[in-house]
Amino acid sequence: MTGKEEIMTSSTQVFVGLEAYTREGEKIGKVKDVICDPESGTEDCLVIKYGLFRDLVVPADVVQMQGERVTVPFARSFLDIAPRVWTKGRLPGKERDRLEHFYHPHSA
């Protein structure tokens, strides 16, 4: 790929297909992609199929993996207002900044 990020390196495929839940235990979808930082090779964001027409992009550092599922430690009402990000296999710096500001407002 020519972009900075790649989707689904072999070490991250374990996330794809896992069911995703809110902090209250409500199922919100399934992980459909993983966006990796090419410099470190670590997971940068998870792309979760969220509803019928929307993908939810969540920084990997806020997601908790618990067995065969991941938990996004926020309420559905918070996730409903999350920024809509169009990834197309990569995450431009501007979009990453928007996500960082939303999910980590005190560190951005």
Secondary structure, DSSP 8 states (H G I E B T S, - for coil): --SS-EE--TTTTTTTT-EEEETTS-EEEEEEEEEE-TTT-SEEEEEEEESSS-EEEEEGGG-EEETTEEEESS-HHHHHTS-----TT---HHHHHHHHHHH-TTT-
